[in-house]
Amino acid sequence: MNDLTALSRNTQSYLETYNNIVSRMASRLETAPTDRSVSGSFLRHTLPMQEAAGEMCRNLLRYTTSLDLQRLADDVLTRQAHALEALRRAEHACRSALNTPQTARQYAARSSAVLSELLRAMESVPAQNSIDLNFIDELIPHQETSLGLTRLALRSPLSPALLPIANSLLRSHSLTLRRLREIRLTLR
């Protein structure tokens, strides 16, 4: 992040909260174990990412006056709440759906690379004196990574309980990305 002292107090406060959100998410992702269950590993990665997306939206809603971003954040929060509920309901089935050791190792290696890139991208978003632009530029890599991680998991045999949730996440992240990019064009 840039020197926060050159930014408005509201932007500084917004960015401090954002940095705390990313730090908590990073800590949870770095300690999330992978095992022989791609479904379980995906779930342990997706939960903190979904929670972080919700926190990012609530942080934005404290500051933004953009009706488009307010609607987007409200929609993300609604979809995120449904996704979290569904993921938690599927947790037991996901943990018991075992994959071959080779499949599990491949997923673990690829997901680790994807998540490392996410954290690097989210920690290096240049700060601007526009909370709306900061939010968009922060949430885009988050949603792109969520989409990539979901696609990666779908390449492996998954728990039947997780398949509809993963497909719903694909649709949700794709929609959010499209809307973020559309709104970003109007803010230039």
Rosetta silent file (secondary structure, phi, psi, omega in degrees, C-alpha in Angstrom):
SEQUENCE: MNDLTALSRNTQSYLETYNNIVSRMASRLETAPTDRSVSGSFLRHTLPMQEAAGEMCRNLLRYTTSLDLQRLADDVLTRQAHALEALRRAEHACRSALNTPQTARQYAARSSAVLSELLRAMESVPAQNSIDLNFIDELIPHQETSLGLTRLALRSPLSPALLPIANSLLRSHSLTLRRLREIRLTLR
SCORE:     score description
SCORE:     0.000 S_00000001
   1 L     0.000  156.169  179.275    0.000    0.000    0.000 S_00000001
   2 L   -76.590  176.766  174.804    0.982    3.584   -0.533 S_00000001
   3 L   -64.405  114.243 -175.688    1.729    6.198    2.129 S_00000001
   4 H   -71.931  -18.836 -177.378   -1.615    6.542    3.885 S_00000001
   5 H   -68.723  -18.572  179.013   -0.856   10.041    5.192 S_00000001
   6 H   -85.247    5.798 -176.203   -1.434   11.502    1.702 S_00000001
   7 L  -112.994  159.567  177.895   -5.033   10.252    1.774 S_00000001
   8 L   -61.972  159.804  179.337   -8.190   11.594    3.397 S_00000001
   9 H   -60.800  -40.600  178.201   -9.023   10.391    6.911 S_00000001
  10 H   -61.557  -44.314 -179.993  -12.005    8.409    5.578 S_00000001
  11 H   -65.168  -40.996  177.559   -9.811    6.706    2.981 S_00000001
  12 H   -59.676  -46.123 -179.917   -7.159    5.988    5.618 S_00000001
  13 H   -63.233  -45.051  177.385   -9.760    4.454    7.910 S_00000001
  14 H   -57.155  -48.124 -176.700  -11.257    2.430    5.053 S_00000001
  15 H   -68.713  -34.568  175.994   -7.807    1.138    4.023 S_00000001
  16 H   -62.401  -43.344  177.503   -6.794    0.271    7.581 S_00000001
  17 H   -64.411  -44.135  177.665   -9.914   -1.875    7.883 S_00000001
  18 H   -57.152  -47.454 -179.389   -9.233   -3.421    4.463 S_00000001
  19 H   -60.751  -37.500  176.513   -5.659   -4.271    5.469 S_00000001
  20 H   -65.901  -39.661  177.613   -6.962   -5.931    8.648 S_00000001
  21 H   -61.159  -47.621 -179.333   -9.464   -7.958    6.604 S_00000001
  22 H   -63.471  -40.546  179.799   -6.717   -9.150    4.254 S_00000001
  23 H   -62.425  -44.964  177.878   -4.437   -9.967    7.187 S_00000001
  24 H   -64.076  -43.187  179.388   -7.118  -12.098    8.895 S_00000001
  25 H   -62.777  -44.639 -179.727   -7.959  -13.851    5.632 S_00000001
  26 H   -59.747  -43.399  179.923   -4.264  -14.515    4.936 S_00000001
  27 H   -61.203  -44.042  179.821   -3.774  -15.966    8.394 S_00000001
  28 H   -68.597  -38.946  179.737   -6.727  -18.328    7.990 S_00000001
  29 H   -68.194  -39.264 -177.856   -5.707  -19.363    4.471 S_00000001
  30 H   -69.752  -24.263 -179.938   -2.102  -20.001    5.479 S_00000001
  31 H  -101.449    0.086  179.759   -3.170  -22.249    8.346 S_00000001
  32 L   -73.776  118.040 -178.636   -5.920  -24.091    6.442 S_00000001
  33 L   -74.088  149.984  169.123   -4.785  -27.686    6.129 S_00000001
  34 L  -109.060  149.968 -179.419   -5.050  -29.653    2.924 S_00000001
  35 L  -147.353 -158.212 -177.594   -5.646  -33.375    3.052 S_00000001
  36 L   -75.642    0.254  179.155   -6.940  -36.226    0.897 S_00000001
  37 L  -108.501  105.365  174.867  -10.268  -34.458    0.452 S_00000001
  38 H   -61.048  -38.889  178.610  -10.211  -31.848   -2.308 S_00000001
  39 H   -59.858  -46.558  179.643  -13.760  -30.981   -1.248 S_00000001
  40 H   -65.725  -41.388  178.564  -12.674  -30.412    2.343 S_00000001
  41 H   -64.154  -44.831  178.241   -9.594  -28.418    1.308 S_00000001
  42 H   -59.426  -43.373  179.512  -11.663  -26.274   -1.062 S_00000001
  43 H   -61.503  -44.728 -178.903  -14.164  -25.649    1.715 S_00000001
  44 H   -66.922  -24.587  175.141  -11.417  -24.617    4.173 S_00000001
  45 H   -84.730  -36.943 -174.119  -10.088  -22.140    1.581 S_00000001
  46 H   -73.785  -37.086 -178.635  -13.460  -20.849    0.447 S_00000001
  47 H   -56.986  -52.992 -179.932  -14.919  -20.091    3.873 S_00000001
  48 H   -66.250  -28.720  178.195  -12.361  -17.408    4.839 S_00000001
  49 H   -70.279  -41.611  177.151  -12.491  -15.954    1.333 S_00000001
  50 H   -63.982  -42.470  179.316  -16.297  -15.682    1.462 S_00000001
  51 H   -63.579  -40.352  179.066  -16.125  -14.140    4.915 S_00000001
  52 H   -64.484  -40.083  178.446  -13.510  -11.622    3.731 S_00000001
  53 H   -60.343  -40.967  177.455  -15.702  -10.626    0.764 S_00000001
  54 H   -64.109  -43.738  178.414  -18.525   -9.906    3.193 S_00000001
  55 H   -63.773  -38.599  178.588  -16.272   -7.852    5.444 S_00000001
  56 H   -63.103  -41.481  179.424  -14.988   -5.905    2.431 S_00000001
  57 H   -66.825  -42.731  178.629  -18.560   -5.088    1.389 S_00000001
  58 H   -64.093  -36.433  176.841  -19.565   -4.005    4.898 S_00000001
  59 H   -62.611  -46.444  178.647  -16.451   -1.806    5.029 S_00000001
  60 H   -59.139  -45.492 -174.914  -17.410   -0.175    1.723 S_00000001
  61 H   -62.351  -19.944  176.058  -21.004    0.411    2.838 S_00000001
  62 L   -70.488  -20.137 -170.464  -19.745    2.543    5.753 S_00000001
  63 L  -124.086  -34.958 -168.608  -18.344    5.077    3.271 S_00000001
  64 L   -70.984  148.450  170.325  -19.697    4.889   -0.272 S_00000001
  65 L  -113.140    2.108  179.526  -22.345    7.157   -1.715 S_00000001
  66 L   -75.724  117.389  178.270  -22.423    5.243   -5.008 S_00000001
  67 H   -63.824  -37.723  178.433  -25.840    3.644   -5.435 S_00000001
  68 H   -61.366  -45.008 -179.983  -24.403    1.139   -7.912 S_00000001
  69 H   -71.395  -32.966  175.885  -21.759    0.012   -5.420 S_00000001
  70 H   -62.755  -44.725  178.751  -24.280   -0.061   -2.576 S_00000001
  71 H   -63.862  -43.965  179.766  -26.506   -2.391   -4.631 S_00000001
  72 H   -61.390  -47.868 -179.234  -23.536   -4.547   -5.634 S_00000001
  73 H   -61.915  -42.265  177.001  -22.295   -4.810   -2.037 S_00000001
  74 H   -61.325  -42.434  178.308  -25.796   -5.672   -0.797 S_00000001
  75 H   -63.932  -43.782  178.422  -26.104   -8.356   -3.513 S_00000001
  76 H   -61.405  -43.811  179.799  -22.689   -9.797   -2.647 S_00000001
  77 H   -61.679  -40.156  178.768  -23.630   -9.895    1.043 S_00000001
  78 H   -65.593  -49.080  179.849  -26.866  -11.710    0.272 S_00000001
  79 H   -64.966  -38.036 -179.764  -25.201  -14.269   -2.012 S_00000001
  80 H   -64.377  -41.805  178.711  -22.294  -14.644    0.407 S_00000001
  81 H   -61.769  -42.567  177.531  -24.642  -15.403    3.318 S_00000001
  82 H   -65.081  -41.761 -179.743  -26.371  -18.117    1.273 S_00000001
  83 H   -64.286  -44.340  179.768  -23.008  -19.544    0.159 S_00000001
  84 H   -61.549  -42.492  178.979  -21.649  -19.631    3.713 S_00000001
  85 H   -62.142  -46.233 -179.775  -24.761  -21.377    4.955 S_00000001
  86 H   -64.748  -41.527  179.344  -24.593  -23.952    2.146 S_00000001
  87 H   -62.972  -42.593 -179.746  -20.861  -24.522    2.650 S_00000001
  88 H   -67.061  -36.073  176.656  -21.298  -25.102    6.361 S_00000001
  89 H   -65.680  -32.734 -176.742  -24.172  -27.534    5.729 S_00000001
  90 H   -88.127   -1.860 -171.865  -21.945  -29.473    3.292 S_00000001
  91 H   -55.905  -48.126 -178.091  -18.908  -29.477    5.592 S_00000001
  92 H   -62.585  -46.679  179.977  -19.261  -33.034    6.926 S_00000001
  93 H   -62.537  -36.269 -179.239  -19.891  -34.526    3.478 S_00000001
  94 H   -66.692  -41.083 -178.340  -16.924  -32.586    2.068 S_00000001
  95 H   -68.773  -27.774 -177.543  -14.501  -33.859    4.681 S_00000001
  96 H   -91.512   -5.006  178.059  -15.464  -37.470    4.115 S_00000001
  97 L   -87.002   97.428 -175.712  -15.148  -37.306    0.298 S_00000001
  98 L   -89.886  147.161  176.616  -11.607  -38.600   -0.187 S_00000001
  99 L  -112.632  171.384  175.196   -9.552  -38.306   -3.367 S_00000001
 100 L   -65.691  153.489  177.851   -6.497  -40.233   -4.504 S_00000001
 101 H   -55.995  -39.268 -179.916   -3.255  -39.032   -2.917 S_00000001
 102 H   -64.391  -45.384  178.713   -2.059  -37.805   -6.322 S_00000001
 103 H   -61.370  -43.824 -179.480   -5.237  -35.787   -6.970 S_00000001
 104 H   -64.018  -42.099  178.439   -5.079  -34.310   -3.475 S_00000001
 105 H   -63.992  -42.756  179.596   -1.379  -33.355   -3.882 S_00000001
 106 H   -62.482  -45.084  178.076   -2.035  -31.741   -7.253 S_00000001
 107 H   -61.962  -44.647 -178.191   -4.933  -29.716   -5.881 S_00000001
 108 H   -59.787  -44.914 -178.833   -2.895  -28.700   -2.826 S_00000001
 109 H   -66.074  -45.838 -178.364    0.027  -27.486   -4.958 S_00000001
 110 H   -69.027  -41.484 -179.635   -2.154  -25.622   -7.449 S_00000001
 111 H   -67.437  -35.457  177.244   -4.438  -24.093   -4.835 S_00000001
 112 H   -61.393  -42.416  178.273   -1.420  -22.947   -2.826 S_00000001
 113 H   -65.154  -42.570  179.873   -0.080  -21.113   -5.883 S_00000001
 114 H   -62.538  -44.791 -178.026   -3.496  -19.562   -6.598 S_00000001
 115 H   -70.182  -35.895  175.458   -3.908  -18.401   -2.997 S_00000001
 116 H   -61.448  -41.994  178.256   -0.364  -17.004   -2.829 S_00000001
 117 H   -64.987  -39.514  177.056   -1.119  -14.961   -5.932 S_00000001
 118 H   -57.874  -51.539 -176.830   -4.370  -13.744   -4.365 S_00000001
 119 H   -63.003  -41.076  177.522   -2.624  -12.505   -1.252 S_00000001
 120 H   -60.727  -46.021 -178.198    0.118  -10.846   -3.281 S_00000001
 121 H   -65.047  -43.511 -176.764   -2.465   -9.117   -5.492 S_00000001
 122 H   -71.621  -30.066  179.336   -4.669   -7.976   -2.617 S_00000001
 123 H   -80.761  -14.487 -175.542   -1.723   -6.675   -0.593 S_00000001
 124 L  -112.413   13.738  176.511   -0.294   -4.719   -3.517 S_00000001
 125 L   -65.381  123.888  179.810   -3.374   -2.842   -4.739 S_00000001
 126 L   -67.683  133.420  179.794   -2.238    0.795   -5.044 S_00000001
 127 L   -76.016  139.039  175.516   -4.169    3.084   -2.715 S_00000001
 128 L  -125.392  162.853  178.590   -6.114    5.947   -4.234 S_00000001
 129 L   -86.638   39.658  176.387   -8.011    8.748   -2.578 S_00000001
 130 L  -137.973  108.102 -179.787  -11.258    7.137   -3.787 S_00000001
 131 H   -59.451  -40.624 -179.097  -12.809    4.528   -1.562 S_00000001
 132 H   -60.413  -47.132  179.316  -15.036    3.360   -4.423 S_00000001
 133 H   -67.753  -38.359  176.939  -12.083    2.755   -6.768 S_00000001
 134 H   -58.750  -48.593 -178.687  -10.071    1.146   -3.975 S_00000001
 135 H   -57.535  -48.580 -179.038  -12.925   -1.265   -3.254 S_00000001
 136 H   -60.353  -47.767 -177.844  -13.323   -2.238   -6.903 S_00000001
 137 H   -67.989  -21.729  176.450   -9.583   -2.696   -7.404 S_00000001
 138 H   -85.099  -40.074 -175.543   -9.413   -4.810   -4.221 S_00000001
 139 H   -77.859  -27.038  179.643  -12.460   -6.978   -4.870 S_00000001
 140 H   -59.005  -52.828  179.533  -11.613   -7.791   -8.495 S_00000001
 141 H   -64.001  -31.235  177.174   -8.538   -9.940   -7.665 S_00000001
 142 H   -62.686  -48.369 -178.415  -10.472  -11.504   -4.795 S_00000001
 143 H   -69.102  -38.626  177.101  -13.333  -12.521   -7.084 S_00000001
 144 H   -60.992  -42.383  179.508  -10.973  -13.631   -9.890 S_00000001
 145 H   -68.191  -41.907  177.337   -9.138  -15.872   -7.434 S_00000001
 146 H   -59.026  -41.140  177.287  -12.372  -17.244   -6.002 S_00000001
 147 H   -63.711  -46.811  179.979  -13.448  -18.057   -9.534 S_00000001
 148 H   -63.509  -41.229  179.337  -10.086  -19.684  -10.323 S_00000001
 149 H   -65.686  -38.957  178.317  -10.055  -21.707   -7.122 S_00000001
 150 H   -65.919  -44.241  177.337  -13.585  -22.952   -7.799 S_00000001
 151 H   -61.105  -40.662  178.387  -12.669  -23.951  -11.356 S_00000001
 152 H   -61.226  -46.312  179.906   -9.589  -25.734  -10.020 S_00000001
 153 H   -62.741  -38.405 -177.915  -11.653  -27.693   -7.506 S_00000001
 154 H   -68.075  -12.721  175.347  -14.197  -28.631  -10.184 S_00000001
 155 L   -76.292  -14.402 -179.134  -11.421  -30.394  -12.143 S_00000001
 156 L  -107.023  156.793  172.909  -11.274  -32.981   -9.342 S_00000001
 157 L   -62.748  126.222 -178.423  -13.923  -35.393   -8.166 S_00000001
 158 L  -116.457  162.488  173.624  -15.874  -33.499   -5.503 S_00000001
 159 L   -58.395  135.116  176.634  -18.448  -34.402   -2.911 S_00000001
 160 L   -56.172  -27.091  178.520  -21.910  -34.427   -4.528 S_00000001
 161 L   -69.029  -25.061 -175.825  -22.967  -32.025   -1.753 S_00000001
 162 L   -90.493  -24.359 -175.134  -20.392  -29.478   -2.969 S_00000001
 163 H   -56.022  -50.629 -179.876  -21.097  -29.549   -6.722 S_00000001
 164 H   -65.546  -31.490  178.549  -24.205  -27.307   -6.745 S_00000001
 165 H   -68.214  -44.971  179.599  -22.503  -24.907   -4.328 S_00000001
 166 H   -61.919  -42.041  178.421  -19.383  -24.701   -6.510 S_00000001
 167 H   -66.273  -36.739  175.905  -21.484  -24.066   -9.608 S_00000001
 168 H   -65.639  -39.635  177.115  -23.434  -21.372   -7.764 S_00000001
 169 H   -62.607  -39.951  177.258  -20.139  -19.765   -6.707 S_00000001
 170 H   -57.745  -48.162 -179.992  -18.994  -19.733  -10.354 S_00000001
 171 H   -63.404  -44.452 -177.322  -22.128  -17.860  -11.377 S_00000001
 172 H   -63.694  -47.816 -179.082  -21.948  -15.488   -8.425 S_00000001
 173 H   -66.173  -38.854  178.491  -18.266  -14.579   -8.875 S_00000001
 174 H   -63.006  -44.373  178.641  -18.706  -14.143  -12.628 S_00000001
 175 H   -62.637  -45.838 -179.842  -21.664  -11.814  -12.096 S_00000001
 176 H   -61.725  -43.985  178.756  -19.820   -9.807   -9.457 S_00000001
 177 H   -60.837  -44.842  179.888  -16.750   -9.438  -11.678 S_00000001
 178 H   -60.452  -46.276 -178.695  -18.841   -8.270  -14.624 S_00000001
 179 H   -66.818  -39.101  177.335  -20.658   -5.711  -12.481 S_00000001
 180 H   -59.955  -45.103 -178.981  -17.443   -4.472  -10.856 S_00000001
 181 H   -66.478  -38.170  177.592  -15.872   -3.876  -14.254 S_00000001
 182 H   -64.362  -45.210 -179.928  -18.974   -2.103  -15.536 S_00000001
 183 H   -66.604  -38.693 -179.577  -19.100    0.192  -12.505 S_00000001
 184 H   -57.248  -39.309 -179.909  -15.341    0.808  -12.706 S_00000001
 185 H   -63.997  -31.551 -179.073  -15.816    2.219  -16.226 S_00000001
 186 H   -79.799  -13.991 -176.520  -18.334    4.762  -14.946 S_00000001
 187 H   -97.273   -4.058 -176.019  -15.977    5.983  -12.206 S_00000001
 188 L   -62.656    0.000    0.000  -12.992    6.875  -14.361 S_00000001
